[in-house]
Amino acid sequence: MESMVYKNKVMIVDDNPIDQMITEFILKLKHQKEDIIVMTSANDALEYLAANAGNPQALPSVIFLDLDMPIMNGFDFLQHFKSYADEIKQGCKIVVVTASEVAADVEKMKSDPYVIKLIAKPLHKHSLAL
């Protein structure tokens, strides 16, 4: 997995408003990120990516993806993401944020070519260190 560099837009995909707020706060505090897109569901995030496929400036460079969400979880998101155009996949790196300690989940995420890092919840200011 490669080191994290936050350029351009950043997207947070998490159904929990408290986790959204913490992630956004840390990104603003540690990385001076102001251009943050917050999505409450994986489906909404995928729709945003598809709608902006022809507009690279609107696409996030990093997606912070919660693994455990209702309806469509992080695993489902990644399966759909793999079918997207190369311009989207090459420009968007994914950081999985999870409270899961299930070894199979962790290994599955580590082997995904689009996942650059796994971060355990709860987040703290050192979680998103470069």
Secondary structure, DSSP 4 states (H G I P E B T S, - for coil): -PPP---BEEEEE-S-HHHHHHHHHHHHHHH----EEEESSHHHHHHHHHHTTT-GGGSEEEEEEES--SSS-HHHHHHHHTTS-HHHHHH-EEEEEE----HHHHHHHHT-TTEEEEEESSP-TTTT--
